[in-house]
Amino acid sequence: MGIKIIGWFQIFGALVVLFTINMEQNPPFNERFSVPFIPELFVKLALVVIAMIIAYGFLKHEIWGYWSMLIYSILFSGISFLQAASYQSQPYIGNAIYAGFVAIYTLLHFKYFTGFIDRKGDEGDNFSVEEENI
């Protein structure tokens, strides 16, 4: 259940960024991510695309979705803590706490991303071991 909530919330966040793409923000989006030399529009679009891809892999229980979400969450937690220290603003603290929670939850639920789950819904594992006759 938590994996679905996190995955769908990731999609929701990406859509919010997409729908607010023409809104001016202070400080600008690209400066918050320490890339002032890249146009803000490009940074927002790249973030939306990356977040959607990560959410897809996470919701599908892909191992690359697991690692991508973990790296993304740790990165965003760190960025948000730095922003909270720099701008003295509560939303950044909330972002940092949420991203940290996602990283911890993801770490604790690795077993759901290892391929041991039968994706067709059948009980049992996906592996078969053949005995050798000697």
C-alpha positions as CSV (number, residue, x, y, z in Angstrom):
1,M,0.0,0.0,0.0
2,G,2.8,2.4,0.9
3,I,4.6,1.8,-2.4
4,K,1.4,2.8,-4.3
5,I,0.9,5.9,-2.2
6,I,4.5,7.0,-2.8
7,G,4.4,6.2,-6.5
8,W,1.1,8.1,-7.1
9,F,2.2,11.0,-4.9
10,Q,5.3,11.2,-7.1
11,I,3.1,11.4,-10.2
12,F,0.9,14.0,-8.5
13,G,4.0,16.1,-7.7
14,A,5.3,15.9,-11.3
15,L,1.9,17.0,-12.6
16,V,1.8,20.0,-10.2
17,V,5.2,21.1,-11.6
18,L,3.9,20.6,-15.1
19,F,0.7,22.6,-14.6
20,T,2.6,25.4,-12.9
21,I,5.3,25.5,-15.5
22,N,4.7,29.1,-16.5
23,M,4.4,30.5,-13.0
24,E,7.2,32.6,-11.7
25,Q,8.8,31.3,-8.5
26,N,11.1,33.1,-6.1
27,P,13.8,31.9,-6.0
28,P,13.7,30.5,-9.5
29,F,13.5,26.7,-9.9
30,N,16.9,26.4,-11.6
31,E,18.6,28.4,-8.9
32,R,17.1,26.2,-6.2
33,F,18.7,23.2,-7.8
34,S,22.1,25.0,-8.2
35,V,22.0,25.1,-12.0
36,P,21.3,28.8,-12.7
37,F,23.1,28.4,-16.1
38,I,20.3,26.0,-17.3
39,P,17.0,27.6,-18.4
40,E,14.3,27.2,-15.7
41,L,11.8,25.7,-18.2
42,F,14.3,23.0,-19.1
43,V,14.9,22.1,-15.5
44,K,11.2,21.9,-14.8
45,L,10.5,19.7,-17.8
46,A,13.5,17.4,-17.0
47,L,12.3,17.1,-13.4
48,V,8.8,16.1,-14.6
49,V,10.0,13.5,-17.1
50,I,12.5,12.0,-14.6
51,A,9.9,11.9,-11.8
52,M,7.3,10.2,-14.0
53,I,9.8,7.6,-15.2
54,I,10.8,6.9,-11.6
55,A,7.2,6.6,-10.5
56,Y,6.4,4.2,-13.2
57,G,9.3,1.9,-12.3
58,F,8.5,2.2,-8.6
59,L,4.8,1.3,-9.1
60,K,5.8,-1.6,-11.3
61,H,8.1,-2.9,-8.6
62,E,11.1,-2.8,-11.0
63,I,14.5,-3.0,-9.4
64,W,15.6,0.1,-11.3
65,G,12.5,1.9,-9.9
66,Y,13.6,1.0,-6.4
67,W,17.2,2.3,-6.9
68,S,16.0,5.4,-8.8
69,M,13.4,6.3,-6.1
70,L,16.0,5.8,-3.4
71,I,18.6,8.0,-5.1
72,Y,16.0,10.6,-6.0
73,S,14.6,10.7,-2.4
74,I,18.1,11.0,-0.8
75,L,19.1,13.7,-3.3
76,F,15.8,15.7,-2.8
77,S,16.1,15.3,1.0
78,G,19.5,16.8,0.9
79,I,18.6,19.6,-1.5
80,S,15.5,20.5,0.6
81,F,17.6,20.6,3.8
82,L,20.0,23.0,2.1
83,Q,17.1,25.1,0.8
84,A,15.6,25.2,4.3
85,A,18.9,26.4,5.7
86,S,19.4,29.0,2.9
87,Y,15.9,30.4,2.6
88,Q,14.5,29.8,6.1
89,S,11.2,28.5,4.7
90,Q,8.9,25.8,6.1
91,P,8.0,24.2,2.8
92,Y,11.5,23.1,2.3
93,I,11.6,21.5,5.7
94,G,8.4,19.6,4.8
95,N,9.9,18.4,1.5
96,A,13.1,17.2,3.3
97,I,11.1,15.3,5.9
98,Y,8.9,13.7,3.2
99,A,11.8,12.8,1.0
100,G,13.7,11.3,4.0
101,F,10.6,9.2,4.9
102,V,10.4,7.9,1.3
103,A,14.1,7.0,1.3
104,I,13.7,5.1,4.6
105,Y,10.4,3.4,3.6
106,T,12.0,2.4,0.3
107,L,15.0,0.9,2.0
108,L,12.8,-1.1,4.3
109,H,10.8,-2.6,1.4
110,F,13.6,-3.8,-0.8
111,K,12.1,-7.3,-0.9
112,Y,9.2,-6.1,-3.0
113,F,11.6,-5.1,-5.8
114,T,13.8,-8.1,-6.1
115,G,11.9,-10.3,-8.5
116,F,10.6,-12.7,-5.9
117,I,7.1,-11.5,-6.4
118,D,5.1,-13.4,-9.0
119,R,3.8,-10.5,-11.1
120,K,1.0,-12.6,-12.6
121,G,-0.6,-12.9,-9.2
122,D,0.0,-16.6,-8.8
123,E,1.2,-17.9,-5.5
124,G,4.7,-19.3,-5.2
125,D,8.0,-18.0,-6.5
126,N,9.2,-17.3,-10.0
127,F,12.1,-19.7,-9.8
128,S,12.3,-23.4,-10.4
129,V,15.2,-25.5,-9.5
130,E,15.9,-28.7,-11.5
131,E,17.6,-31.5,-9.8
132,E,20.5,-33.1,-11.6
133,N,20.7,-36.9,-11.8
134,I,24.2,-38.0,-11.1
